[in-house]
Amino acid sequence: MPGYVNMDLFATPGVDVVADAETLPFPADLFQRVECDAVLEHVRCPETVLREIARVLAPGGYAHLVHALLSSVP
């Protein structure tokens, strides 16, 4: 899809860029919108991923973050 980059940790059909979300391979201020769906609960350091998202997000851009609701049941 034009104007859309799909990144994942593994090369699968539809993935444009294979990379670790803790070190995004993009220059700063590049994207107008970043979608991060069901990723943060799977990374070693969510804070690092959030900093990387903020870094590549253009001024005035939007980040849409989805995180699974996790709870512990005794």
C-alpha angles and dihedrals in degrees: 000000000000114000093018129103119193112202127186139161090245133047106247132148110295095022113125100180128030110207146125113265090223089067109032112199094221134099120254121273094017107126130062090199134021123194117199110178122178094339108105094067090058103049129091094233117021091183090061091050091050091051090050091050090051090049096054094040113100118234108279091017126135132239119201109197124185120189126180116246105243125186136169120232117202 
